[in-house]
Structure formats: structure tokens, C-alpha cells
Amino acid sequence: MTENKITDRDNALFEAGIKLGALYHQFTGSPVNLKTVSSLEQAIQESISVQPFVESISVKINRDLLKSKLNSEFGYTELQGPMLDVKITVKYGSSRVKVAMAFDSELNYPLMKIEDIE
């Protein structure tokens, strides 16, 4: 039986996946409208950026999709996964990974994926 060594790359990928999952499940369902969308993007970025090993994060909420989901009586909706476009760079030891979440129209799903490993 061979011993498998866990690498910085392995840990960086694990941490990046945790960040995306936490972001998705923590913030979907948050009330949002066109006046608050920028502050919600900023709040998500700031919340995730304080977690260990996060080097950078970018969060964009699709305004067109947001507009199409607004409740006509109350003027807001809830943040949904397909609205999110996220990029996160995680640095763990000697490894840096870039991950993303974006709506995949073919799969009809907000897909999380690895974009780059350094």
C-alpha cells in the first residue's frame, strides 16, 4: 500500500471548493433589489475574503436576471444561484488556484469549476 501525500495543490482546491459552496448556500435567498444589488455584491465579497487563504474574490449579480425576477408589488426578489458570477483565487502554500461559479445555460445550472492551477 502506497502512502498518498496531500499537497498544497490538493488543499488549495479543497479550500476553494469550500469557499464557493459556503458562498452559494450562505447568500442565496437573500432579499435583493436594484438599489441593494451593489451592496450585496460587496457584502458577499467582504464576507468570503476574510476566510483563510482567499487571495481575491469578484462577485457580480446579473442585473437583467434580477430585474426579470422582481416582485411587482414589493419590488424585490431573492438572490438565486443563476444570478451569480463569482471568481475566487485561493493561495495555499506554494499553490494558487482560480475557481469560478457561473450559470451554464446548457446545463441550466450555476456550475462551479476550476479555471486555473498554478
Residue, then its C-alpha position, 0 to 999 in steps of 0.5 A: m500500500t502506497e502512502n498518498k501525500i496531500t499537497d498544497r495543490d490538493n488543499a488549495l482546491f479543497e479550500a476553494g471548493i469550500k469557499l464557493g459552496a459556503l458562498y452559494h448556500q450562505f447568500t442565496g435567498s437573500p432579499v435583493n433589489l436594484k438599489t441593494v444589488s451593489s451592496l450585496e455584491q460587496a457584502i458577499q465579497e467582504s464576507i468570503s475574503v476574510q476566510p483563510f487563504v482567499e487571495s481575491i474574490s469578484v462577485k457580480i449579480n446579473r442585473d437583467l436576471l434580477k430585474s426579470k425576477l422582481n416582485s411587482e408589488f414589493g419590488y424585490t426578489e431573492l438572490q438565486g444561484p443563476m444570478l451569480d458570477v463569482k471568481i475566487t483565487v485561493k493561495y495555499g502554500s506554494s499553490r494558487v488556484k482560480v475557481a469560478m461559479a457561473f450559470d451554464s445555460e446548457l446545463n441550466y445550472p450555476l456550475m462551479k469549476i476550476e479555471d486555473i492551477e498554478 
